[in-house]
Amino acid sequence: MSSNVKVAVAQFNCTVGDFEGNSRKIIEAASRAAAAGADLLLTPELSLAGYPPEDLLLRGAFYAASDDALQRLTAQLLQFPDLAVIVGHPLAREGHRFNAASLLQGGVVLGTYCKHDLPNYDVFDEQRYFTPDNRPLVFELNGTSFGVNICEDTWFSYAPECAKSAGAEVLLVPNGSPFHLGKQQQRFETLRANVTRYRMPVVYANLVGGQDELVFDGGSFVLDGDGKLVASAPQFEESLLLVDFIDGVPQPSPVAAEPKEEALAYSALVLGVRDYLGKNGFPGAIIGLSGGVDSALTLAIAVDALGPERVRAVMMPSQFTLPMSLEDAQRMAQTMNVRYDVLPIKPAFDAYLSILAREFRGLPWDTTEENLQARIRGTLLMALSNKYGSIVLTTGNKSETAVGYSTLYGDLAGGFAVIKDILKTLVYRLCKYRNSVAPVIPERILSRAPTAELKANQTDQDSLPPYDVLDEIIDLYMQRGRSIAEIVAADHDEAMVRKVVRMIRLSEYKRRQSPIGIRVTHRGFGRDWRYPITNRFREESVTL
C-alpha cells in the first residue's frame, strides 16, 4: 500500500524571548498547513523561544516560561487534530539544559529530540548552555518513518546515522542557521555528505530574520535521497513550503532561484536593519550623509528597510567639505525622499579650537583637529537621536573597521553599524547593484576618490593602501586566517602586509567600543572575532 505524506515547512521570523508572538507564528503556520492538507508541519530550531537566546539560557525563569508556552501551544494546536507539528524549544530537566524539538499532536507531546552536536565556533557557543544528547527520535506517519536532527547534528555523520539505524526513512531538520555569503551552497554540500549519503531525503527548515548582528536567511529546502534539490523556499522572507512524500520519496516542487552575491548581501543588510529597529522599538533612523559612498549605501539600505518616512539624513559640512559633496548628498536625499537637514560644524569647530588654543599653541595640525570634527558630528547626531528617539546608523565599512580608519566618539558614535562587515570594494559593488534596481546613488559618488574631508585635499589613500590591495590582505589575514608568509607568497608586498597586520592589531580597542553591525561574511568583527586588546604578541615582528 502506498504511503503519502504532505510535509509543510514553516520559515518564519522569530523574536528571542517573545513566547507569545512566536506561538502566534506557529499557530498561523499550522493553520495554513492544515488548510493545504498537510499531515506534518516542521518549524525551525528553537522556534518557540527564538534563536540564539544567549545567556537567557542561564535563567531558570526562561525555561519556566518556555515550558508554559509549550503547554499552551500544545493545547491550541488541538484545533488542527490531523496535523503533527515539530516545535523547537529549550528544555531543562534533571539539572541539564537541552536544545530540544518536540512532536506535538492531539493535545500531547508525543516525543522529544535533544540536539547532539553543539556548535562552539564562529558565532556559536552552545556548549556554554546545553548538554548533548544521543537518543534518536523516530516516528511513523501514514506509513513513512521520520527522524529528527537539529541543525549542527547534520554537519557530522553521527546523528544522521543514528536516525537511520533507528528506522528513519526521511530526516527532518529544524535549523537556526545564520547567513553569510556562500552559506546556502555550504548547507547543500554538508547535507549531501552527511545525510543523503545514507539515501535519506532531508527536510531543512531554517529561520528567517535579524537578531542583533546575525541575519537568518531562510532558504528552507528539501533534498531527495540522491542529494538533488527538489524544493526550496525563497531567502530573506517568510514562507510556507509544501512537499508531498510518496513512499518516502519527495515529489518535485517549486525551487526558488538563488540570487547573486550582491543581491544576497543587500537583502541581508535590509532585513538586518528592519528587524533591529523593529524588534527594539526604534521609531526611525538618523544618518550622517557626507556625499561619500559609505553613507550613500547606508541611506539606500535604511530607506529600503524602513521606508523614507522613518529615515532622516543630516549633512554636517566643515570648511573642508567640497561643493560636490553637498550637491551629491542633497541630490540623493531628494531622490530617496527623506528629510534632509544641513548643520554646519565650523562654528562648533572654531569654538573648540578657541578653548584649546593655549594647550595647542606651537603644535602642528594633526589628526587631533581631524578627529575633533568627527566628534562634533557624532555629538550632533546623538543629540538628534536623544531628542527624537531615532537610532543613529553609523556608516563605517569593514576595511575601515579593520585598520582603525575611524574616530572613537565621532563616526563610530551610534547604535547600529549597517555595513560594518562590508569591505570597501564590496561597498562599491553593492552601490552598483542598488543602482541597477533603480538609480538612487549619484554616479559622481561612485567615481570620485574616497575622502573623509577632514583636511584640505585629503583622500583615504593618503593613509591607506589602495582599497583593492587592502581588502585582499584583510580577507586573507582576518577572514581566512592566513599567515603573513602566506599572504606575501600570494604576491603582496611584505612591508605592506606587515603594516596592515599591525594596524589591525592596534585597532582592537576601537572595535570593542564600536556599535554592533550586521554579519554577512563567515567571519565578521564581532561575535566570531575575539582577540585580546592587551597582549604583547606581534605577528608582524615574526621573521619569515
Solvent accessible surface area in square Angstrom, and as a share of the most:
residue,aa,sasa,rsa
1,M,243,1.08
2,S,75,0.48
3,S,12,0.08
4,N,85,0.43
5,V,0,0.00
6,K,49,0.21
7,V,0,0.00
8,A,0,0.00
9,V,1,0.00
10,A,2,0.01
11,Q,2,0.01
12,F,10,0.04
13,N,28,0.14
14,C,12,0.07
15,T,41,0.24
16,V,31,0.18
17,G,34,0.32
18,D,56,0.29
19,F,21,0.09
20,E,114,0.51
21,G,9,0.08
22,N,2,0.01
23,S,8,0.05
24,R,131,0.48
25,K,61,0.26
26,I,0,0.00
27,I,31,0.16
28,E,100,0.45
29,A,10,0.08
30,A,0,0.00
31,S,50,0.33
32,R,140,0.51
33,A,0,0.00
34,A,38,0.29
35,A,93,0.72
36,A,41,0.32
37,G,46,0.44
38,A,8,0.06
39,D,34,0.18
40,L,0,0.00
41,L,0,0.00
42,L,0,0.00
43,T,0,0.00
44,P,0,0.00
45,E,2,0.01
46,L,0,0.00
47,S,0,0.00
48,L,0,0.00
49,A,0,0.00
50,G,0,0.00
51,Y,12,0.04
52,P,15,0.09
53,P,6,0.04
54,E,62,0.28
55,D,63,0.33
56,L,76,0.38
57,L,3,0.02
58,L,79,0.39
59,R,158,0.58
60,G,58,0.56
61,A,79,0.61
62,F,17,0.07
63,Y,11,0.04
64,A,62,0.48
65,A,42,0.32
66,S,1,0.00
67,D,46,0.24
68,D,69,0.36
69,A,1,0.00
70,L,18,0.09
71,Q,131,0.58
72,R,114,0.41
73,L,0,0.00
74,T,10,0.06
75,A,57,0.44
76,Q,89,0.40
77,L,8,0.04
78,L,91,0.45
79,Q,112,0.50
80,F,28,0.11
81,P,86,0.54
82,D,118,0.61
83,L,5,0.02
84,A,1,0.01
85,V,1,0.01
86,I,0,0.00
87,V,0,0.00
88,G,1,0.01
89,H,3,0.01
90,P,0,0.00
91,L,21,0.11
92,A,35,0.27
93,R,122,0.45
94,E,172,0.77
95,G,85,0.81
96,H,91,0.40
97,R,75,0.27
98,F,20,0.08
99,N,1,0.00
100,A,1,0.00
101,A,1,0.01
102,S,0,0.00
103,L,8,0.04
104,L,1,0.00
105,Q,42,0.19
106,G,46,0.45
107,G,27,0.26
108,V,80,0.46
109,V,69,0.40
110,L,101,0.50
111,G,16,0.15
112,T,55,0.32
113,Y,7,0.03
114,C,9,0.05
115,K,2,0.01
116,H,44,0.20
117,D,25,0.13
118,L,15,0.08
119,P,6,0.04
120,N,79,0.40
121,Y,100,0.38
122,D,61,0.32
123,V,1,0.01
124,F,29,0.12
125,D,37,0.19
126,E,8,0.04
127,Q,111,0.49
128,R,135,0.49
129,Y,13,0.05
130,F,11,0.05
131,T,42,0.24
132,P,75,0.47
133,D,19,0.10
134,N,89,0.46
135,R,152,0.56
136,P,64,0.40
137,L,25,0.12
138,V,42,0.24
139,F,27,0.11
140,E,123,0.55
141,L,27,0.13
142,N,82,0.42
143,G,48,0.46
144,T,1,0.01
145,S,21,0.13
146,F,0,0.00
147,G,0,0.00
148,V,1,0.01
149,N,2,0.01
150,I,1,0.00
151,C,10,0.06
152,E,9,0.04
153,D,0,0.00
154,T,0,0.00
155,W,54,0.19
156,F,105,0.44
157,S,38,0.24
158,Y,98,0.37
159,A,5,0.04
160,P,0,0.00
161,E,82,0.37
162,C,33,0.20
163,A,2,0.01
164,K,81,0.34
165,S,95,0.61
166,A,51,0.39
167,G,40,0.39
168,A,3,0.02
169,E,76,0.34
170,V,0,0.00
171,L,0,0.00
172,L,0,0.00
173,V,0,0.00
174,P,0,0.00
175,N,0,0.00
176,G,0,0.00
177,S,3,0.02
178,P,1,0.01
179,F,4,0.02
180,H,22,0.10
181,L,34,0.17
182,G,48,0.46
183,K,16,0.07
184,Q,12,0.05
185,Q,90,0.40
186,Q,71,0.32
187,R,2,0.01
188,F,13,0.05
189,E,105,0.47
190,T,19,0.11
191,L,3,0.01
192,R,90,0.33
193,A,56,0.44
194,N,19,0.10
195,V,0,0.00
196,T,8,0.05
197,R,147,0.53
198,Y,44,0.17
199,R,150,0.55
200,M,0,0.00
201,P,9,0.05
202,V,0,0.00
203,V,0,0.00
204,Y,2,0.01
205,A,0,0.00
206,N,0,0.00
207,L,6,0.03
208,V,4,0.02
209,G,2,0.02
210,G,3,0.03
211,Q,31,0.14
212,D,56,0.29
213,E,18,0.08
214,L,4,0.02
215,V,1,0.01
216,F,5,0.02
217,D,0,0.00
218,G,0,0.00
219,G,0,0.00
220,S,0,0.00
221,F,0,0.00
222,V,0,0.00
223,L,0,0.00
224,D,22,0.11
225,G,11,0.10
226,D,105,0.54
227,G,4,0.04
228,K,134,0.57
229,L,42,0.21
230,V,10,0.06
231,A,0,0.00
232,S,10,0.06
233,A,4,0.03
234,P,45,0.28
235,Q,24,0.11
236,F,27,0.11
237,E,95,0.43
238,E,85,0.38
239,S,25,0.16
240,L,24,0.12
241,L,14,0.07
242,L,62,0.31
243,V,1,0.00
244,D,48,0.25
245,F,0,0.00
246,I,68,0.35
247,D,81,0.42
248,G,7,0.07
249,V,83,0.47
250,P,5,0.03
251,Q,56,0.25
252,P,115,0.72
253,S,27,0.17
254,P,111,0.70
255,V,74,0.43
256,A,36,0.28
257,A,94,0.73
258,E,74,0.33
259,P,57,0.36
260,K,167,0.71
261,E,76,0.34
262,E,42,0.19
263,A,15,0.12
264,L,11,0.05
265,A,0,0.00
266,Y,14,0.05
267,S,37,0.24
268,A,0,0.00
269,L,0,0.00
270,V,16,0.09
271,L,13,0.06
272,G,1,0.01
273,V,0,0.00
274,R,100,0.36
275,D,13,0.07
276,Y,34,0.13
277,L,0,0.00
278,G,49,0.47
279,K,65,0.27
280,N,83,0.43
281,G,61,0.59
282,F,64,0.27
283,P,77,0.48
284,G,3,0.02
285,A,2,0.01
286,I,2,0.01
287,I,0,0.00
288,G,16,0.15
289,L,4,0.02
290,S,58,0.37
291,G,2,0.02
292,G,23,0.22
293,V,7,0.04
294,D,16,0.09
295,S,4,0.03
296,A,0,0.00
297,L,0,0.00
298,T,0,0.00
299,L,0,0.00
300,A,0,0.00
301,I,0,0.00
302,A,0,0.00
303,V,15,0.09
304,D,49,0.25
305,A,8,0.06
306,L,13,0.06
307,G,18,0.17
308,P,43,0.27
309,E,140,0.63
310,R,80,0.29
311,V,5,0.03
312,R,28,0.10
313,A,0,0.00
314,V,0,0.00
315,M,4,0.02
316,M,10,0.04
317,P,14,0.09
318,S,12,0.08
319,Q,79,0.35
320,F,42,0.18
321,T,18,0.11
322,L,83,0.41
323,P,91,0.57
324,M,61,0.27
325,S,0,0.00
326,L,60,0.30
327,E,91,0.41
328,D,3,0.02
329,A,1,0.00
330,Q,83,0.37
331,R,140,0.51
332,M,0,0.00
333,A,0,0.00
334,Q,119,0.53
335,T,71,0.41
336,M,11,0.05
337,N,114,0.59
338,V,14,0.08
339,R,131,0.48
340,Y,48,0.18
341,D,33,0.17
342,V,66,0.38
343,L,59,0.29
344,P,84,0.53
345,I,1,0.01
346,K,92,0.39
347,P,95,0.60
348,A,38,0.29
349,F,0,0.00
350,D,59,0.30
351,A,51,0.40
352,Y,91,0.35
353,L,53,0.26
354,S,80,0.52
355,I,136,0.69
356,L,48,0.24
357,A,53,0.41
358,R,192,0.70
359,E,127,0.57
360,F,52,0.22
361,R,175,0.64
362,G,80,0.77
363,L,118,0.58
364,P,105,0.66
365,W,107,0.38
366,D,68,0.35
367,T,84,0.49
368,T,57,0.33
369,E,15,0.07
370,E,18,0.08
371,N,40,0.21
372,L,22,0.11
373,Q,0,0.00
374,A,8,0.06
375,R,88,0.32
376,I,8,0.04
377,R,43,0.16
378,G,2,0.02
379,T,85,0.50
380,L,53,0.26
381,L,17,0.08
382,M,68,0.30
383,A,54,0.42
384,L,27,0.13
385,S,15,0.09
386,N,119,0.61
387,K,160,0.68
388,Y,119,0.45
389,G,36,0.34
390,S,16,0.10
391,I,9,0.05
392,V,3,0.02
393,L,1,0.01
394,T,8,0.05
395,T,29,0.17
396,G,18,0.17
397,N,0,0.00
398,K,0,0.00
399,S,0,0.00
400,E,20,0.09
401,T,17,0.10
402,A,0,0.00
403,V,8,0.04
404,G,14,0.13
405,Y,46,0.17
406,S,21,0.14
407,T,7,0.04
408,L,17,0.08
409,Y,131,0.50
410,G,2,0.02
411,D,62,0.32
412,L,25,0.12
413,A,21,0.16
414,G,22,0.21
415,G,28,0.27
416,F,0,0.00
417,A,7,0.05
418,V,0,0.00
419,I,0,0.00
420,K,18,0.07
421,D,4,0.02
422,I,0,0.00
423,L,24,0.12
424,K,4,0.02
425,T,52,0.30
426,L,14,0.07
427,V,0,0.00
428,Y,42,0.16
429,R,97,0.35
430,L,0,0.00
431,C,0,0.00
432,K,122,0.52
433,Y,62,0.24
434,R,24,0.09
435,N,27,0.14
436,S,89,0.57
437,V,96,0.55
438,A,41,0.32
439,P,111,0.70
440,V,16,0.09
441,I,6,0.03
442,P,5,0.03
443,E,115,0.51
444,R,94,0.34
445,I,4,0.02
446,L,20,0.10
447,S,83,0.54
448,R,37,0.14
449,A,59,0.46
450,P,28,0.17
451,T,36,0.21
452,A,42,0.32
453,E,17,0.08
454,L,20,0.10
455,K,77,0.33
456,A,67,0.52
457,N,152,0.78
458,Q,16,0.07
459,T,43,0.25
460,D,5,0.02
461,Q,69,0.31
462,D,89,0.46
463,S,55,0.35
464,L,8,0.04
465,P,5,0.03
466,P,69,0.44
467,Y,18,0.07
468,D,92,0.48
469,V,48,0.27
470,L,0,0.00
471,D,6,0.03
472,E,84,0.38
473,I,0,0.00
474,I,0,0.00
475,D,25,0.13
476,L,27,0.13
477,Y,31,0.12
478,M,0,0.00
479,Q,18,0.08
480,R,129,0.47
481,G,54,0.52
482,R,100,0.36
483,S,43,0.28
484,I,5,0.03
485,A,48,0.37
486,E,93,0.42
487,I,0,0.00
488,V,37,0.21
489,A,89,0.69
490,A,49,0.38
491,D,137,0.71
492,H,23,0.10
493,D,93,0.48
494,E,69,0.31
495,A,74,0.57
496,M,56,0.25
497,V,0,0.00
498,R,45,0.16
499,K,98,0.42
500,V,0,0.00
501,V,2,0.01
502,R,124,0.45
503,M,37,0.16
504,I,3,0.02
505,R,56,0.20
506,L,81,0.40
507,S,7,0.04
508,E,9,0.04
509,Y,97,0.37
510,K,35,0.15
511,R,18,0.07
512,R,129,0.47
513,Q,95,0.42
514,S,19,0.12
515,P,18,0.11
516,I,64,0.33
517,G,7,0.06
518,I,0,0.00
519,R,11,0.04
520,V,0,0.00
521,T,17,0.10
522,H,72,0.32
523,R,59,0.22
524,G,4,0.04
525,F,14,0.06
526,G,31,0.30
527,R,44,0.16
528,D,9,0.04
529,W,17,0.06
530,R,152,0.55
531,Y,96,0.37
532,P,74,0.46
533,I,83,0.42
534,T,128,0.74
535,N,48,0.25
536,R,227,0.83
537,F,129,0.54
538,R,84,0.31
539,E,45,0.20
540,E,19,0.09
541,S,81,0.53
542,V,77,0.44
543,T,122,0.71
544,L,101,0.50
